[in-house]
Amino acid sequence: MEFQKFNFHPHVAAGVKAAGYATPTPIQQQAIPPAMQGRDVMGLAQTGTGKTAAFVLPVLDRLIQGPRGRVRALIIAPTRELAEQIHQSVRSLGKETRLHSVTVYGGVSFNLQAEKLKRGAEIVIACPGRLLDHITQRTIKLTDLEILVLDEADRMFDMGFLPDIRKIMKHVPAKRQTLMFSATMPNDIRRLAHEVLQDPVTIQIDHTAPADTVAHALYPVGQHLKTPLLLDLLRETGTGSVLVFTRTKHRAKRVAAQLLRAGYRSASLQGNLSQNRRQAALNGFKTGTYQILVATDIAARGIDVSSISHVINYDMPDTTDAYTHRIGRTGRASRTGDAFTFVTREDEIMVRSIERVLGEKVERRLLEGFDYEKPASHPDTEPASQSMPPHRSQKRDSAPKVWSFGKKRR
């Protein structure tokens, strides 16, 4: 199937062609037709499968005809980075339509956003908290809303936005089209879907497990040796762009600084940064200025870099869903990728949970020559770097509790 089969308006089709889109992904192929017919859609698909275009294109195609200068489509996203990513997709795919979009999120000037809204826009891409501020201050009107999109609904739930979403729903017209997308379907999101969707078309695209374009491995290591292991692993692994996940924003900042001191072009993406610094880190990672980006789960929402070669879980995620989201950052757009996860003894329950989701055992690896017995100099410290000879990553079938994991790339 090709994109021309959707019969988009010529100005929308021009944006598709300019973006280089040829063959739709499965979520696009199944979600776009009912969305263009005006049906409510519940789309379940993992990160990196093309969900953004699956709702942006039907929105553009509907809004290109009709009144201008009023908010007719509202897209709600959990983070500023994701809102900006969607905004860029709207601008790219809709550059021939003369439709205008405005982003609304915290951390930047409220008054500047209010001024842009006053000048008129057909599409608003917003984070829940700041959107409620604008609703309260009456700087946005939603009475003409035709389409509501909830993107990454499960992440909004994880971030505590569900009460805000329910408040927003009281201010949007009951007669509307609603498109809802999520990588997973926990019970709270299932209940929300029943509240906001009317007779929806439900589309499910292998949302329970990471893509099979990703090869995985576990690296058992003591907490105090994670940074030295990370440095040695990077030295001995051919990598492109690398995304490193930590559990806390303070650790993300510290690990990025340690990598920088070791000579790597690295930056952190975490909640303590101003919006300008967050955007600079993200842009630098996209353009290759930074080879390594160290991020927390929440800060990493909205990273859309198709060339990420490795995702490294410096810390094990808290849930299997979070693992799926993280790993979805590599192996995108038909490329292959690698996912390395550092595990401590405390992580073995989560490892078994991930194995159940994957339906396969996980391969455990040791780094040949690495000193796993080195004691911690202090319980809460991690060495910034170590002068070690080069090592080669080696699978050791004789190591205790070795797991064979996943689908290997050939």
Helices and strands as residue ranges (DSSP letters): G 3-6, H 10-18, H 26-36, E 41-45, H 51-63, E 73-76, H 80-93, E 101-104, H 110-119, E 123-126, H 128-136, E 147-150, H 153-158, H 162-169, E 177-182, H 187-196, E 201-205, E 214-220, G 223-225, H 226-236, E 241-245, H 249-261, E 266-269, H 275-287, E 292-295, E 308-313, H 320-327, E 337-343, G 345-347, H 348-358, E 366-367, E 393-394
